[in-house]
Amino acid sequence: MTLIKFEPLREFDRLTDQVESFFNNSTSAFNTSSALPKVDVFETTNALNVEVEIPGVKKEDIKLTLEDNILTIQGEKKVEKRNDIQKSFRCERSFGSFKRSFTLPVDVNPDKVNAKFENGLLSITLEKNETQSLSEKTIELK
């Protein structure tokens, strides 16, 4: 007969670790910034460039608008449906809708905006403009 060591506090220690991890982890439910895409905005001589990391999001689930020199990026990372899962051991990926808006540091021409989405990276090029445009424009992804 094999003897198994009885450790009455083992499960309590495991539960304590999980609670601490939940409150200390940057991906906890209380930290909404983990679900927001990371954005870089930089300027060249003739344009502003915006790069947005949004892996796992489909091109058709992204919407870009430019209104009053405010760029808005919104989209949704949909939950994958898996019928064969009986139990999950760890779920760290974020799903759901996101929306980020930025007031651009320089005026841009709303008619000269290009955007492409490839390998989870959204790249937006906004040509600088001398005068500010107040119209709203929806930007098509290529």
C-alpha positions, 0 to 999 in steps of 0.5 A, a space after each residue: 500500500 502506498 502512503 500519501 502525505 496529508 497536507 491540510 493547508 495545501 489547498 488553502 495555500 493554492 487559493 491564497 496564491 490565486 487571490 494574490 495573483 488576481 489582485 496583483 496581475 496587470 491582466 486582472 478584471 479591474 485593470 481595463 488598460 490591459 484590453 486596450 490596444 497599445 498605440 504609437 504616434 509619431 510625426 514625419 516631415 509630411 505626415 503623422 503616423 499611428 501604429 496600433 497593436 490589435 492581434 486577434 482582431 479581424 479587419 472587418 471588426 475595426 472602424 476608424 473615424 476622423 472628426 475635428 482632428 480627433 482620430 477614433 479607433 474602435 473594434 472588437 475581439 470576438 470570443 472564439 467558440 470552442 465546443 470541445 472544451 470541458 475545463 479551462 485552466 488559464 484564460 488570460 487573453 482579453 476579448 470584447 470591444 475597445 475604443 480609443 480616441 486621440 486629439 492629433 497634435 497637428 492638423 491633418 487632411 481628412 481626404 489624405 488618410 491611408 490605413 492598412 491592417 496586416 499581421 495584427 498591426 494597424 498602420 495609419 498615415 495622416 497627411 498634414 494639412 495647413 487648415 483644420 477640417 471639421 468634417 467627419 470621415 470614415 477611413 477604409 482599411 486596405 
